[in-house]
């Protein structure tokens, strides 16, 4: 497995393994999903690379049910997220969705953002109030959160994508992933993207993500939004699933 390096030449976090390696070297049948083990996941993941966008979106919807059901993190969620991140640069991710002319890549990024949000500091902080061992080393959620630097490096090349929807989805995913302490050096750069979203986006959930990130990182933010914010509303695209709604 390749490793990225710092400017001082010291090894840093491991890079994301190729999606083919994730697919072939993961013991899917041993991993828990919302509905049993993950033995069917390889077939579903492979369908994300089909040329038919309806097949791709259907596969992403199935993945959401299996490894992100009721906004939960399962054993199989981490390798699925690694696979999804690994195909962001694949030609199949540029397939336009019918009626929308939006690359499937935007849906993949939104899926990563929604999944990462459910392991975010805010959500984990609430859960820890009732389950103090929730983030103990080696637990499912702790292990998923350890992947955030790796996932960030897969997402960040699309922060300046030529397509507006892809660019916005990458910004939201990056803002959530950058909660990881080792990504602190990227936050000033991401703050520029967050401010741009506040200046130009009419998407209220995305605006909340941008505002919360700026506040958490100690940046000055504009006056509060006029609409009251409920805690459960701070989620990309409200329920994290609107990118899977028809028309496909």
ZIRA-V303536 format. One record per pair of residues at least 6 apart in sequence whose ideal C-beta (glycine too) atoms are under 7 Angstrom apart, sorted by the first residue. I is the first residue (numbers start at 0). GAP is how many residues later the second one is. Records with the same first field share a line. If there is no record, write none. Layout:
# ZIRA-V303536
I=GAP ; GAP
This chain:
# ZIRA-V303536
0=13 ; 14 ; 16
1=13
2=8 ; 9 ; 11 ; 12
3=8 ; 9 ; 11
4=6 ; 7
5=6
12=136 ; 137 ; 169
13=136
14=135 ; 138
15=66 ; 69 ; 70 ; 134 ; 137 ; 138
16=65
17=68
18=64 ; 67 ; 68
21=57 ; 60 ; 61 ; 64
22=19 ; 22 ; 60
25=53
27=10 ; 11 ; 13 ; 14 ; 48
28=8 ; 9 ; 10
29=7
30=6 ; 7 ; 44 ; 45
31=42 ; 43 ; 44
32=33 ; 34 ; 41 ; 43
33=31 ; 32 ; 35 ; 40
34=31
37=38
40=25 ; 35 ; 39
43=15 ; 18 ; 19
44=35 ; 38
46=8 ; 9 ; 12
47=8 ; 11 ; 12 ; 39 ; 44
48=38 ; 41 ; 43
49=6
50=41 ; 44
52=42 ; 43 ; 44 ; 45 ; 51 ; 195
53=194
55=39 ; 48
56=40 ; 50 ; 187 ; 191
59=47 ; 51 ; 184
60=183
62=17
63=47 ; 177 ; 180
66=7 ; 9 ; 10 ; 13
67=9 ; 47
70=47 ; 169
71=46
72=45 ; 46 ; 67 ; 68 ; 71
73=66
74=65
76=38 ; 67
77=65 ; 66 ; 69
80=31 ; 34 ; 66 ; 70
81=65
83=24 ; 27 ; 28
84=27 ; 66 ; 69 ; 70
85=68
86=6
87=17 ; 20 ; 21 ; 66 ; 70
92=10 ; 11 ; 12 ; 15
93=9 ; 11
94=8 ; 9
95=6 ; 7
96=7 ; 151
97=149 ; 150
98=148
101=63
102=60 ; 63
104=61
105=59 ; 60 ; 63 ; 137
106=136 ; 137
108=46 ; 49 ; 57 ; 60 ; 61 ; 64
109=59 ; 126 ; 127 ; 133
111=39 ; 43 ; 61
112=56 ; 59 ; 60 ; 63 ; 123
113=121 ; 122 ; 126
115=32 ; 35 ; 57 ; 60 ; 61
116=6 ; 59 ; 118 ; 119 ; 123
118=22 ; 25 ; 26
119=56 ; 59
120=58
121=112
123=10 ; 11 ; 17
126=7
127=6 ; 7
133=7
134=6 ; 7
135=6
147=29 ; 32 ; 35
148=31 ; 33 ; 34
150=26
151=22 ; 25 ; 26 ; 31
154=15 ; 18 ; 19 ; 22
155=18
157=8 ; 9 ; 12
158=8 ; 11 ; 12 ; 15 ; 34
159=7
160=6 ; 9
167=29 ; 33 ; 38
170=22 ; 26
171=34 ; 37 ; 64
173=16
174=15 ; 19 ; 34 ; 35 ; 38
175=33
176=6
177=8 ; 9 ; 12
186=30
190=23 ; 26 ; 28
193=16 ; 19 ; 20
196=9 ; 10 ; 13
197=9 ; 12 ; 13 ; 24
200=6
203=23
204=28 ; 30 ; 31 ; 32 ; 33
205=30
206=18
207=21 ; 25 ; 26
208=25 ; 27
210=10
211=22
213=7
214=6
236=6
